[in-house]
Amino acid sequence: MTLTNKVLLGLALGTVTGAILNILDHSWLNTYVVDGVLYAGGKLFVNALKMLVVPLVIFSLIPGVFAIGDIKLLGKVGTKTVALYIGTTAIAIITAISLAAALGIGEGGALPQDVSFAGREAGKSTLDILIGIVPTNIFKAFASGDMLAIIFFSIFLGIAALSIKDECEETISIIEQMNKIVMKMVELVMWFAPYAVFCLLGKAIADVGIELIADLLGYFLVVIAALLIHAFFTMMVILKTFTGLNVGLFLKKIRSAQIFAFSTASSGATIPVTLRTVQSRLGVDRAISSFSVPFGATINMDGTAIMQGVATVFIANLYGIDLGMQGYLLVVLTAVLASIGTAAVPSVGLVMLTLVFEQVNLPVEAIGLIMGVDRLLDMTRTAVNVTGDTVVTSIVAKGEGRLDEAVFSDPEAGQLEEVHINN
């Protein structure tokens, strides 16, 4: 059994176990199993993945820039990547608003009176985020996982190495070897993935329960439908149009990255898995993937934008507020800009939704209505975000002639079945 199939089995068993624990709702089980064993098992795995993010990005990006060999080409790749990420985010929220408005979710619904939500600080402005790309202290950026600053420093160091390439070949060789070591560490961590996915899903379902989903079924299903349409139709049409690649094979190869993203609900924590997927499974050159994937994990918010669009329509209808075409256009613009401006803020989905609601004068406290099911939706939209990362990375790589189609066409390429430790 391949690792991906084992992870799928862990996902299924975790869902069933979580549902049973939620139904039993015993204080001893909640304390020692849900908040004890399941929490610790999932948290340790996510921490291990996050531990590898910074060294993996550094040791992959520096020799990647060195391999490009052309500063102008690097600028071209960066511009194309950012444009695609922003464009797909705009398409995502337009899809969500259109679907939610067409179905009229929230219309005629009962308005609960006992909900509350304290508006969160928006954190850094878009300008502050852009200025912060150049770090004042790179070691502080490493420690805090400030991905934009780390990407900038790694590219800058790679450019400097490229300018004196005849004098630093040994250094680049050492960095290459470090990259291989870190990738091996990723494989070792992934061996525990089936057990971690079981813990993560078990705790999530045990905490949320089925009753809460039933209460917000209309909202929940529309968000899920919009996410699925964007990931499996819109993004696949874009992929096929720009690359001509086999969509079915593509989806099969990125399945493991989608599962890890769904389980961890963190694009950042999934970076090691996403990088390995696009490089080893899809055949994307590291020079492209080492830039596009970390950058996408930071600013690509397709899934979050979809949640914002549906939530805006749902709450507006529930309160009987007609936003009109101008209001919806403002939602689209705010969501696209916020996808960059709030990239480094924790609980980014709720922060961005607060900003959107304030722009169209919707009550921020109404976010409390949908917070209960946000955990499960967050997991799904993270999987959609990672799908977007792999699609954009593949499009850029194909356009620059840096996608190995022989690797892509091989169903077994990069397949991770077992991890062996040679003594």
N, C-alpha and C positions, 0 to 999 in steps of 0.2 A: 504493500500500500504506500502510495506516494505521500509526502508530507502534506500536500494540499488536501488530499482526501482525509487524512488524519485530522487536520484542522477543521474540516467540514463536519466530521463526526463529533469532534469536541464542541463545535458550535451547536449542533442539534441536541446533544446530551446536556449541555449547559442550559439551553432554553427550557428543556423539560424539567431539569432539576430546579431551576429558578422559579418556574411556575408552581411546582410542588411546595417549595419552601414558602412562597408567598401565600398559598392557600392555607398551609399549616399555621403560619404566623405565630410561632412559638418563641417566647423571649429567649430561651436557651439556644435555640437554633439561630436566631437572629444575631445573638451576641458572639457565639463561638464558630458558627459555620458561615453565615452571610458576611458579617463584619469582621470575622476572624480569618478562617482558612481561605475563603473565596477572595476576600479583599486583598490579603497578603499575596496569594498566588498570582493574581492579576497585576497588582502593583509592582511586584518584583520584576515581572517580565517587561512591563512598560518602562520601568526605570532602566533596565538593561539596554533596551533599544535606544532610549534617549541618551544613555551614556556613550553610545557609539556614533551619534549623529555628528557631533563637532569634528572628531578625528576623521571620520569617513569623508565629510565634505572637504576638509582641508587637504587630506592626502589624495583625494581624487581630483579636486579642482586645479591644484597647482600644476601637476604634470599634464592635466587636460589642456590648460591654457598653453603650456609649453608645446604640446602636440599640435595645436591649431596653427601656430607659427606665423600668424598674421593678425595684427591688432585691429585692422579694418574689418576683417571677417568676424572677430569677436564682437565688435560693436554692432555689426549687422545681425548676428545671432541674438544678441541681447534685445535689440529693438523689436525684432520679429517675435521673440518669446513674450515680451511684455504686452505687445499689441494683441496677440492671440489670447492671452489670459484675460485681459480686460474685455475683449470682444465676446468671449464665451460667457463671461459673467453677466454682461448685458443681455445676451440671448437667454440665459437661464432665468433671470428675474422677469423678463417679458413673457416667457412661457408660463411661469408660475402665476403671474397676475391674470393673464388671459384665461387660463384654466379655472382659476378660483372664481373669477368674475362670471364666467360662462355658467358655472355650476351654482353660483349664488350661495356659497356656504356662509352660514351665520345668519342668513335672513330669517326673521321671525323667531329666532332663538331666544330662550330665556336668559336674562342677564343676571348672573350670580352677584350677590352683594357682599360676599365675605372673602373677596380675593384682594390681594395687595402685592405690589412689586415696587421696591425702591429703585428709582432710576440710578443707573450706575454711571460713574465718571467715564467720559469718553477716552480718557488717557491722552496720549500725544495727538497733536494735530497732524494733518497730512504733511505740512511743511516741516514739522519737527521730525517726523519719520524720515523724510528725504534727507534732512541735515544729518540725522543720526546714522545714515548709511556709512559715513566716514567716522570711525570710532576714535574717541580721544584716548581710550585705553583698550588695546586689543585683548589683553588678558581678562579684563572685566567683561568684554563681549563674549569671550570663550566661556567664562564662568556662567553667564546669564543665558547663553544660547541665543544671542542676538544674531539671527541668521543673515540678515541683510548686511550687517557689519562684517560678519565672518566671510561672506561671499566676496565683498569688496576687497578685504585684506588679502584673501587667497588669490583673487584675480590680479591684484596689484603686485603681489609677490611673484606670481607666475610671469607677469609682463617684465618685471625686473630681471628674472632669471632668463627670460627669452632674449633680453638685450645683451646678455653676456653668456650665451649658451655654451660657448667653447670652454668657459672657465668653471662651469657648475654642472657638468654632466654627471659627476659622481654624486652630487647632492640630489639631483633629480632621480638618479637610480635608487638612492636610499629611500626617497619619498615613495617611489613606485613599489618598493618592497614593503614599506609600511602599509600601503594601500592593500596589498595582498593579505597582510596579516590581519588588518581590520575586517576585510571581507570574510576571512575565515572565522573571525570572532562573531560576525553576523550569522554565519551558518551554525555555529555552536549554540548561539542564543535561540535561533529558530527551531532547534531540536525540541525545545520546551514549549513551542507554540501551541500544540493541541491541548496541553494541560492548562496553559494560561488562558486560551480562548474559552475553555470550559468554565474557568473561574470568573472571567470578565463578564460573559453572558449570563452565567448563573446569578451573579450579584445584581446585574442590571435588571433582569426580569424579576428577581425577588424583591427589589426595591420599588419598582414601578407597579407591577401587578396588572391584571387584565381589566379590572373594574375601571381604572382611570382611563385606559385606552377606549373603553366602551363609551364613557361619558363624552369624549372628544373625538368620536369615530369619524365624523365628517371631515374635520380639520386634519386629523391624522392621515386618513386615506388620500386626501387631495395632495398633501405634501409628499407622501410616498409616490403617488402617481406621477406628479411633476418631476420628482427626482429620477424615477425610472425612465420617463420619456426623455429627459435631458441626457442621461448617461447612456442609454441603450439605443436611442434613436438619433437625437440631434447630434451628439458627439460622434457617433459612428458614421453618420452622413458626412460630417465635416472631415473625419479621418479618411473616408473613402474618396471624397472629392479631391483632397489635397495630396493624398499618397497612393491611392489605388490598392492599398494593402487589403488582405483578406480579413474582413471584420470578425468572422467567427473564430479564426485562429488567434486574432488579436485578443478577443475577450477571454479565450481559454488561457492565454499566456499571462494575462494580468490578474487572473482570478485570485491568486494568492495575495497580491498587494491589496486588492479590494477587501478581502476577508480580514487581513490584518488591520486595515484602516477602520473597518466596521467594528472590530473588536476593541481597539484601543481608543476610538473616537478622537484620534489625534493625527493630523497630517504630519506634524513634526516628528512624532515617535515612529511613524511609518517610513520615514525617509530612507533608512538602511534597506528595508525590504523593497521599496519602490525603485531605488537605485539599482539594486541587484536584478530586479525584474526587467527593467528597460535595457540594462547592459547585457545580461546573460541570456535572457529569454527573448527579447525583441531585437537584439543586435544593434542597439544605439551606441554610437561612439561615445566614450567617456567624456570627450571634449565638449559634447553637447549636454549629455545627461547630468554631469556634475554641476552644471550651471542651472539648467532648466528645472530639475526636480526640487532642489532646495528653495529656489526662488518661487516655484509654484506652491510649495507647502506654506510659504509665507504670505503670498498675496492672492492666490487663486481661491476664490470663495464662491464657486458655482452653487454648491449645495446650500451654503448659508444664505445666498441671495434668493434661492428658491423658497426657503423657509420664510424669509422676510416678505416676499411678495404675497404668499398665501396668508400669512399671519395678518398683514395689513388689510387685505380684502376681508378676511374673517372678522377681525375686530371692528372694522368700519361698518360692515353689515350688521353686526351684533348690536352696535350702538346707534344704528340708523343714520350714519353719517355718509353723505355722498361726496366722495373725493373728486369725481369727475376726471376727465382726461388729463387736465393740468396736474392734478394731484398725483395721478399714477406716473406721469412723466417725471415728476419730482422724486418719487420713490425710486424709480430706475436710476436717476442721476445720483441720488444720495447713496444708494447701495453700491454702485460701481466705484464711487470715490472712497467710500468707507472701507471697501475691500482692501484698499492700500493703506488708508489712514489709521486703521485699527488693527493692523496685521499682528502686532506684537503684544496685544492686550489679552489677558486671560478671559475666558468665557466670551470669546469674540462674537458669537452669535447673538447673545443678549445685549451686548454693548452696541452692536450695529443696529439691532432692532430698536433700541432706545433712541438712537440718532434718527432713524427713519420716522418713528412715531412723532418725535418732536417737530420734524420738518413739516408734517402734514396735520399737525394739531390733533393727534389721537392721544387719548389718556395713557400715559406710560404705565400706570398701575394695572392696566388691562393685560399686560404681559403675564401677570400672575395666573391668568386663566389657562395659559398653554404651557406653563413651566413644567407641569407634572409629567407630560409625555416628551419633553424636550430631550431627555437623555437618550431615548431610543431613536428619535429623529436625528439627533446629533451624530449617532453612530452611522446612520444611513447616509446623511449628507457628507460625512467625512469620506466615506467610500466613493461618493460621487466626485468630491474634490480630487481625490487621488486618481480616479479615472480620467479626469480632465488633465491632470499633470502628465499622465502617460501618453495621452492623445497629443497634447501640444508638443511634448518632447519628441515624439515620433514624427510629427509633421515637420518640425524644424530640422531634425536629423535627416529626413528624406529630402527636404529641399536643399540641404547643403551637401548632399551626397555622402552622408556619414551614418547611413543605416545599412548594416550588412544583411541583405535580403536572404542570403543562404542560411544565416542563423535564424532569422525570422521564420523562414519556411520550414525549418526543422522542428517538428512538434516536441522532440525530446531535448532540444537545446536548452541548457541551463536548468534542467529539471533537477530539483533537490529531493532525493529520496531518503538517504541516510547520511548522517554525519559521522565520519570515522576519525578517530584520534590516533595517529601513528606514534607509537612509543619509540 
